[in-house]
Amino acid sequence: MDHTLQIPRLNRIEGQIRGISKMIQEERYCVDILTQIRSASSALAKVQENIFRGHLESCVRDSLIGDDTQDREKKVDEILEILSRFR
């Protein structure tokens, strides 16, 4: 799975985080800081979604259509664990 497509998005998020830090140092208005934090959080959630989608479309799909029932069960358990962590 190639996650390098997420690098530009992560670089933008990194810039957003630096901007938030600067806003705090400059004692900017709380609501403006909160707005930027929400924006960075949403962008990071999108990266998470993209990587999870890629995992489902490649690793999990291959396991589900394969003949190895033990691997299939392992992937199903893995997905259930991931979903429980991100509730």
Residue pairs with C-beta under 8 A, 6 or more apart in sequence:
1 54
1 55
1 58
1 59
2 54
3 51
3 54
5 50
6 47
6 50
6 51
9 43
9 46
9 47
9 50
10 47
12 43
13 40
13 43
13 44
13 47
16 36
16 39
16 40
16 43
17 40
19 36
20 33
20 36
20 37
20 40
23 32
23 33
23 36
24 33
48 86
52 82
56 79
59 75
60 75
60 78
60 79
63 71
63 72
63 74
63 75
64 72
64 75
66 72
